[in-house]
Amino acid sequence: MLGYAVCHQIEERSFFFHDLQSPLCARCTGMYLGGLLTILYQAFHGRKGKFPPTWVFVILGSFFIWFAVDGINSFLQFIPGFSLGWQPSNLFRLITGTGVGLGIGAILLPLFNQTAWSDWVNRSFFEKWFSFPLLLVLGGLMVAGVYSQQPLVLLPAILLSGLSVVVLLSSLHTVIALMLTRRTNRQLTWFEMRLPLLIGLNLAFVQILLTSLLRYLLTGTWAPLDL
């Protein structure tokens, strides 16, 4: 149900654990898991709030372009008689989704820190030359693990992909809540963040519920899209 709000959930573009379909397609799985991975990776390095350096933005921007091009190509394959482009695969979808997810996390957590904390640090998580390449390695290992579809990796990935939808949306809505309640840069502890976090979590679920309701009213079914 969490995936229903943000993903088409087309069966042939998703991973399966026996008869259990992932809540997200391969591309969305990479995007949301990549975002969650990047947030967790940065979370152990303090309350840094400076956005990534230019060279990191260039790489992340190239990931987004690749994501867009592969997504458009994948969509065009539904057109009868269309013979251009290349044959899409879940591996490419997973890789391009992960690349965008890394970018989402690399922007979202600094934005959260510089909005929430009064003692945020004006430094980047990727100021050391090896920090971003190490994240790319972790992202590559995540892709390899998910695509291997080994049960010990795939089942946790399926569960985390649904959870990551809530984490990323809640983080974004918490930033909005901080601005609307005029509490930016006023918190020192997580306890002081309880109200903005609660508002953000509730707004995330409201968004999920309303989006799911709209999709259900348009399609009349909880099933994946059938193109």
Order of alpha helices (4+ residues) and beta strands (2+ residues): beta-beta-alpha-beta-alpha-alpha-beta-alpha-alpha-alpha
